Amino acid sequence: MLEKNQTRVSTLLVSVFLFCPSVLFASEPFHNIQGFYGERAAGLGGAFTAIADDPSGAYYNPAGLGFTYNDRISISASNFKDVKRSYINIDTPGQIYNQTHQGFDPNFIGLLKNFDRWKFAFSIVNTYNYTYNRVDQVNYPLISPTINTTRNYTKERYNQLLVGPSAAYLLSDKLSLGATLYYVNDTKEVSRTQFQQFSDLSYVMRSYVDNRRTSALMPVFGIQYQPIQKLSLGMSYRRIFVMGGNRLYNEVYADSSRRPGTSAIDFIEGTGDGASAIEAGVLTQRTKLTTSIPQTSELRFGVAFFPTSRFLASFDMIHTTGYKSRRNQDEISSVGRRVTYTVNDTEIRELSRVSTTNFAAGMEYYLADTFSVLGGIYTNEPNTKPISWTESAVDLYLQNTFGNQVQANSGDSTLIYKVARSGTNPRNEYSRNKGLSLGFSWVTSKSSISVTYIREVGYGNSRIDPNSLAQSFEYSAHSIYLMVSSRN
C-alpha cells in the first residue's frame, strides 16, 4: 500500500506540472521590462531616459522633469495586453501547451507642477497586472495510462503598483537633478483545485491557496545634461528596499485509497513566520515562507539627438542587477520515535535573478505641426539562467540513479542531505525577447492624445515538468497603449 501511495503521489505531481504549468511559470516575471509608461516613452520603445520631459519622466528619469515648462496631467486611459506562452513538444512530439493572458488596465497616471526652477510631480504606475482563470480537463492522457481523467480549476492574480512623489531642480539651462520615491505594493493571489481519477476508479484531490503581499520603497535618482541644444544625456538609478510583507499558504491533499484515520488526508500550512506539514501521518517542520521580492537595482543611461525641430532620435541602455538570497531551509520530520533531519540548499530560488542588459532605440518625426509618428525597437533579456536539454537529461539521470540525496541512519535518527534539482527550480523559463513599437500622436498647445502598438516575441527553452526533458518555448505579446494628456 505504501508503494502504491508513493506511485500515486508521484503521478499526481507529474500531472500538476504538466497540466498546471502556471504553478511555477506565472509566479514572478521572467523579464525585467514589463511594459512602458507615458505618452512618448511607449512610442520610442522605452528609450526615454535622456528626454523624460513629461510626467512619466518620474519613472524613467526624474531629472528630465526639470526641462518641462508647463503644468501637465497624463493619464494612460487604457493598456490592452495579450500574451501567449507556448511550450512545445511536452513529453511527446507535437504536443503543445499554451498559456494565455488578456488584460485591459490603466497603467500610468501622472501630475506635474512647475515652480520656476523647481518641478514637482506625483505618479501612479501599474507595472504589471496578470490574471489567469482556467478550467482544464484531460481524459486518458497518453503519458500516464493509469489516469482516466484530470480536472484543474485555477485562479491567479499578480500585481505590482508604484505610488509616489517626484521633485526636480534645474541647476542651469543645461543641467537638472531629480528624484522620485515610490511606495511599492506587490501582491500574489493563487487558488487551485485538482481532481484526478485513476483506471481503478480511485481518486485523489488536491487544493491550495497561496497569498502574498509585499511592501517596499523604490527611490529613483536622475541627472540630465544638455551640452548643446541638439543633444541630451540622461542617467537614472533605482533600487528596491523591502520593508515587510505577509504570506499565507494552505494545502489539502486527499487520497481515496488510504485507510480512514490520521493519515488519510495531508495538510500543509505556512506563513512568513513558519510552516508545517502532516503527510501520510508524518509531521514535518518546514522552513518559513518568503514574504519578500528580489531587491534588485537598475541603471539607465540614455542619449537623445534633435537634428531638426521635427525629428528626434533616442537610445537607452538598461542594466538590471541580479539578486540572490540565502537562509537555512532545513526540515525536521517525526513519526513515532523516528526523527529525520533533512539538509536542503540554502538558496531561496524563487527570489533568484540573473543580471540583464537591455537596449532600446526610438525616433519621433512630426509629419505636421500637430501630428507625429513614433517608432522604436528594444530587447528584453531573461532574468533567469539558460535552460538546456543536456542539463535536464543529467538532472533526470541523477534523480533516477541517486535520488539526488545522501542518507545516513543511526538508530531511530536519520540524516538526509538533499541536492537541489535543476528541474524543480521555479525560475524555469528562458526566453530572449525582442520588441518593436509604432505610435501616433496628435498634439495641441493644451492637450494631446496618442495611440501606440507594441509587438514582442521571444524564443528559448523551459522545463515545465521536473520529470521530463526541457522543451522549446515561444513567447508572443501584443499591447495597445492609449494616452491622453492636458497642459496648462
Residue pairs with C-beta under 8 A, 6 or more apart in sequence:
1 257
4 257
5 255
5 257
5 258
5 280
8 198
8 202
8 204
8 255
8 257
9 204
9 255
11 144
11 146
11 147
11 196
12 194
12 196
12 204
12 206
13 467
14 143
14 144
14 465
14 467
15 141
15 144
15 147
15 150
15 194
15 196
16 23
16 194
16 206
17 23
17 24
17 464
17 465
17 466
17 467
18 90
18 91
18 97
18 141
18 143
18 464
18 465
18 468
19 136
19 138
19 150
19 152
19 194
20 136
20 152
20 154
20 192
20 194
21 87
21 97
21 99
21 464
22 99
22 132
22 134
22 154
22 156
23 192
24 426
24 428
24 464
25 85
25 99
25 428
25 429
25 462
25 464
26 99
26 130
26 132
26 156
26 158
27 158
27 188
27 350
27 426
28 158
28 293
28 294
28 350
28 426
28 427
29 128
29 383
30 382
30 383
30 384
30 427
30 429
30 430
30 431
31 356
31 380
31 381
31 382
31 383
31 431
31 433
32 296
32 298
32 318
32 320
32 356
32 358
32 380
32 381
32 383
33 46
33 318
33 358
33 378
33 380
34 127
34 128
34 160
35 79
35 81
35 107
35 127
35 128
35 479
36 42
36 45
36 46
36 437
36 452
36 454
36 481
37 56
37 59
37 60
37 76
37 107
37 108
37 125
37 127
38 48
38 54
38 55
38 56
38 57
38 59
38 60
38 74
38 76
38 108
38 110
38 483
39 54
39 56
39 74
39 441
39 448
39 450
39 483
39 485
40 48
40 51
40 54
40 56
40 364
40 374
40 439
40 441
40 450
41 48
41 56
41 60
42 437
42 439
42 450
42 452
42 454
42 481
42 483
43 362
43 364
43 374
43 375
43 376
43 437
43 438
43 439
43 440
43 441
43 450
43 452
44 51
44 314
44 360
44 362
44 363
44 364
44 374
44 375
44 376
44 437
45 360
45 361
45 362
45 375
45 376
45 377
45 378
45 435
45 436
45 437
46 60
46 316
46 318
46 360
46 362
46 376
46 378
47 302
47 314
47 315
47 316
47 360
47 361
47 362
47 376
47 378
48 56
48 57
48 60
48 61
48 302
48 314
48 316
48 362
49 60
49 61
49 64
49 222
49 234
49 235
49 236
49 300
49 301
49 302
49 316
50 61
50 64
50 224
50 232
50 233
50 234
50 302
50 303
50 304
50 314
50 315
50 316
51 57
51 64
51 232
51 234
51 302
51 304
51 312
51 314
52 60
52 61
52 62
52 63
52 64
52 65
52 222
52 224
52 234
53 64
53 65
53 67
53 68
54 68
54 72
54 74
54 110
54 112
54 485
55 65
55 72
55 73
55 74
55 110
55 111
55 112
55 121
55 123
55 485
56 74
56 108
56 110
56 123
57 63
57 64
57 65
57 68
57 121
57 166
57 178
58 65
58 110
58 121
58 122
58 123
58 164
58 166
58 180
58 220
59 108
59 123
59 125
59 162
59 180
59 220
60 236
60 300
61 178
61 220
61 222
61 223
61 224
61 234
61 235
61 236
61 300
61 302
62 121
62 166
62 167
62 168
62 178
62 179
62 180
62 220
62 221
62 222
62 236
63 168
63 176
63 177
63 178
63 222
63 223
63 224
63 234
63 236
64 168
64 176
64 178
64 222
64 224
64 234
65 112
65 119
65 121
65 166
65 168
65 176
65 178
66 117
66 119
66 168
66 169
66 170
66 176
66 177
66 178
66 224
67 170
67 176
67 224
67 226
68 112
68 114
68 119
69 114
70 112
70 114
70 487
70 488
71 112
71 113
71 114
71 487
71 488
72 110
72 111
72 112
72 485
72 486
72 487
72 488
73 110
73 111
73 112
73 485
73 486
74 108
74 109
74 110
74 111
74 112
74 483
74 484
74 485
75 106
75 108
75 109
75 110
75 483
75 484
75 485
76 106
76 107
76 108
76 109
76 481
76 482
76 483
77 106
77 482
77 483
77 484
78 104
78 105
78 106
78 480
78 481
78 482
79 103
79 104
79 105
79 106
79 107
79 126
79 479
79 480
79 481
79 482
80 102
80 103
80 104
80 479
80 480
81 101
81 102
81 103
81 477
81 478
81 479
82 100
82 101
82 102
82 477
82 478
82 479
83 100
83 101
83 102
83 130
83 475
83 476
83 477
84 98
84 99
84 100
84 475
84 476
84 477
85 98
85 99
85 100
85 429
85 473
85 474
85 475
86 96
86 97
86 98
86 473
86 474
86 475
86 476
87 96
87 97
87 98
87 99
87 462
87 464
87 471
87 472
87 473
88 96
88 471
88 472
88 473
88 474
89 95
89 96
89 471
89 472
90 96
90 97
90 464
90 465
90 468
90 471
91 143
91 465
91 468
92 142
92 143
97 464
99 132
101 130
101 131
101 132
103 129
103 130
103 131
105 126
105 129
106 126
107 125
107 126
107 127
107 129
107 481
108 123
108 124
108 125
108 126
108 483
109 123
109 124
110 121
110 122
110 123
110 124
111 121
111 122
111 123
112 119
112 120
112 121
113 119
113 120
113 121
117 169
117 170
117 171
118 167
118 168
118 169
118 170
119 167
119 168
119 169
119 170
119 178
120 165
120 166
120 167
121 165
121 166
121 167
121 168
121 180
122 164
122 165
122 166
123 162
123 163
123 164
123 166
123 180
124 161
124 162
124 163
125 161
125 162
125 163
125 182
126 159
126 160
126 161
126 162
127 160
127 161
127 162
128 158
128 159
128 160
129 157
129 158
129 159
129 160
130 156
130 157
130 158
130 159
131 156
131 157
131 158
132 154
132 155
132 156
132 157
133 154
133 155
133 156
134 152
134 153
134 154
135 151
135 152
135 153
135 154
136 150
136 151
136 152
136 154
137 149
137 150
137 151
137 152
138 149
138 150
139 148
139 149
140 147
140 148
140 149
141 147
141 150
145 199
146 198
146 199
147 196
147 197
147 198
147 199
148 197
148 198
148 199
148 201
149 196
149 197
150 194
150 195
150 196
151 194
151 195
151 196
152 192
152 193
152 194
153 192
153 193
153 194
154 191
154 192
155 189
155 190
155 191
155 192
156 189
156 190
156 191
156 192
157 187
157 188
157 189
157 190
158 187
158 188
158 189
159 185
159 186
159 187
160 184
160 185
160 186
160 187
161 184
161 185
161 186
162 182
162 183
162 184
162 218
163 182
163 183
163 185
164 180
164 181
164 182
164 183
165 180
165 181
166 178
166 179
166 180
166 181
166 220
167 178
167 179
168 176
168 177
168 178
168 179
168 222
169 176
169 177
169 178
170 176
171 177
173 226
174 225
174 226
174 227
175 223
175 224
175 225
175 226
176 223
176 224
176 225
177 222
177 223
178 221
178 222
178 223
178 224
179 219
179 220
179 221
179 222
180 219
180 220
180 222
181 217
181 218
181 219
181 220
182 217
182 218
182 219
182 220
183 215
183 216
183 217
184 214
184 215
184 216
184 217
184 218
184 240
184 293
185 213
185 214
185 215
186 213
186 214
186 215
186 216
186 293
187 211
187 212
187 213
187 214
188 210
188 211
188 212
188 213
189 210
189 211
190 208
190 209
190 210
190 211
191 207
191 208
191 209
191 210
192 207
192 208
192 209
193 205
193 206
193 207
194 205
194 206
194 207
195 203
195 204
195 205
196 203
196 204
196 205
197 203
202 255
202 256
202 257
203 256
204 253
204 254
204 255
204 256
205 253
205 254
206 251
206 252
206 253
206 254
207 251
207 252
208 249
208 250
208 251
208 252
208 268
209 248
209 249
209 250
210 247
210 248
210 249
211 247
211 248
211 249
212 245
212 246
212 247
212 248
212 289
212 291
213 245
213 246
213 247
213 291
214 242
214 244
214 245
214 291
214 292
214 293
215 242
215 243
215 244
215 245
216 240
216 241
216 242
216 243
216 293
216 295
217 240
217 241
217 243
218 238
218 239
218 240
218 241
219 238
219 239
219 241
220 236
220 237
220 238
221 236
221 237
221 238
222 234
222 235
222 236
222 237
223 234
223 235
223 236
224 232
224 233
224 234
224 235
225 232
225 233
225 234
226 232
226 233
227 233
229 306
230 305
230 306
230 307
231 303
231 304
231 305
231 306
232 303
232 304
232 305
232 306
233 302
233 303
233 304
234 300
234 301
234 302
234 303
234 304
235 299
235 300
235 301
235 302
236 299
236 300
237 297
237 298
237 299
237 300
238 297
238 298
239 295
239 296
239 297
239 298
240 293
240 294
240 295
240 296
240 297
241 295
242 292
242 293
242 295
244 291
245 272
245 291
245 292
245 293
246 271
246 272
246 291
247 270
247 271
247 272
247 289
247 290
247 291
248 270
248 271
249 268
249 269
249 270
249 271
249 275
249 289
250 268
250 269
251 266
251 267
251 268
251 269
252 265
252 266
252 267
253 265
253 266
253 268
253 279
254 264
254 265
254 266
255 264
258 264
258 280
261 281
262 278
262 281
263 280
263 281
266 277
266 278
266 279
266 280
267 277
267 278
268 275
268 276
268 277
268 278
268 279
268 286
269 275
269 276
269 277
270 276
270 286
270 288
270 289
271 288
271 289
272 288
272 289
272 290
272 291
273 288
274 285
274 286
274 288
275 285
275 286
275 287
275 288
275 289
276 283
276 284
276 285
276 286
277 283
277 284
277 286
278 284
281 335
282 333
282 334
282 335
283 333
283 334
283 335
284 331
284 332
284 333
284 334
285 331
285 332
285 333
286 331
287 327
287 328
287 329
287 330
287 331
287 344
290 325
290 348
290 350
290 351
292 325
292 351
293 351
294 323
294 325
294 351
294 352
294 353
295 323
296 320
296 321
296 322
296 323
296 353
297 320
297 321
298 318
298 319
298 320
298 321
299 318
299 319
300 316
300 317
300 318
300 319
301 316
301 317
302 314
302 315
302 316
302 317
303 314
303 315
304 312
304 313
304 314
304 315
305 312
305 313
305 314
306 312
307 313
309 366
310 365
310 366
311 363
311 364
311 365
311 366
312 363
312 364
313 361
313 362
313 363
314 361
314 362
314 363
315 359
315 360
315 361
315 362
316 359
316 360
316 361
317 357
317 358
317 359
318 356
318 357
318 358
318 359
318 360
319 355
319 356
319 357
319 358
320 353
320 355
320 356
320 357
320 358
320 383
321 353
321 355
322 352
322 353
322 354
322 355
322 383
323 351
323 352
323 353
324 347
324 351
324 352
324 353
325 347
325 348
325 351
325 352
326 346
326 347
326 348
327 346
327 348
328 346
329 344
329 345
329 346
329 348
330 341
330 342
330 343
330 344
331 341
331 342
331 344
332 339
332 340
332 341
332 342
333 339
333 340
333 342
334 340
337 412
338 412
338 413
338 414
339 412
339 413
339 414
340 413
340 414
340 415
340 416
341 413
341 414
341 415
341 416
342 416
342 417
342 418
343 415
343 416
343 417
343 418
344 418
344 420
345 418
345 419
345 420
347 420
349 420
349 425
349 426
349 427
350 426
350 427
352 427
353 383
353 384
353 427
354 382
354 383
354 384
354 385
355 383
356 381
356 382
356 383
357 381
358 378
358 379
358 380
358 381
359 378
359 379
360 376
360 377
360 378
360 379
361 376
361 377
361 378
362 374
362 375
362 376
362 377
362 437
363 374
363 375
363 376
364 372
364 373
364 374
365 372
365 373
365 374
366 372
367 373
370 442
370 443
370 444
371 440
371 441
371 442
371 443
372 440
372 441
372 443
373 438
373 439
373 440
373 441
374 437
374 438
374 439
374 440
374 441
374 450
374 452
375 436
375 437
375 438
375 439
376 436
376 437
377 434
377 435
377 436
377 437
378 434
378 435
378 436
378 437
379 432
379 433
379 434
379 435
380 433
380 434
380 435
380 456
380 458
381 432
381 433
382 429
382 430
382 431
382 432
382 433
382 460
384 427
384 428
384 429
384 430
385 425
385 427
385 430
386 430
386 461
387 428
387 429
387 430
387 460
387 461
387 462
387 463
387 470
388 461
388 470
389 461
389 469
389 470
391 422
391 470
392 422
392 423
392 463
392 468
392 469
392 470
393 469
395 421
395 422
395 423
395 466
396 423
396 467
396 468
396 469
398 404
398 419
398 421
399 421
399 423
399 467
404 418
404 419
404 420
404 421
405 416
405 417
405 418
405 419
406 416
406 417
407 414
407 415
407 416
407 417
408 414
408 415
408 416
409 415
421 466
422 463
423 463
423 465
423 466
423 467
424 466
425 463
428 462
428 463
428 464
429 460
429 462
429 473
430 460
430 461
430 462
430 473
431 458
431 459
431 460
431 462
431 473
431 474
431 475
432 458
432 459
432 460
433 456
433 457
433 458
433 475
434 456
434 457
434 458
435 454
435 455
435 456
435 457
435 477
436 454
436 455
437 452
437 453
437 454
437 455
438 452
438 453
439 450
439 451
439 452
439 453
439 481
440 450
440 451
440 452
441 448
441 449
441 450
442 448
442 449
442 450
445 487
446 486
446 487
446 488
447 484
447 485
447 486
447 487
448 483
448 484
448 485
448 487
449 482
449 483
449 484
449 485
450 481
450 482
450 483
451 480
451 481
451 482
451 483
452 480
452 481
452 483
453 478
453 479
453 480
454 477
454 478
454 479
454 480
454 481
455 477
455 478
455 479
456 475
456 476
456 477
456 479
457 474
457 475
457 476
457 477
458 474
458 475
459 472
459 473
459 474
459 475
460 472
460 473
460 475
461 470
461 471
461 472
461 473
462 470
462 471
462 472
462 473
463 470
463 471
464 471
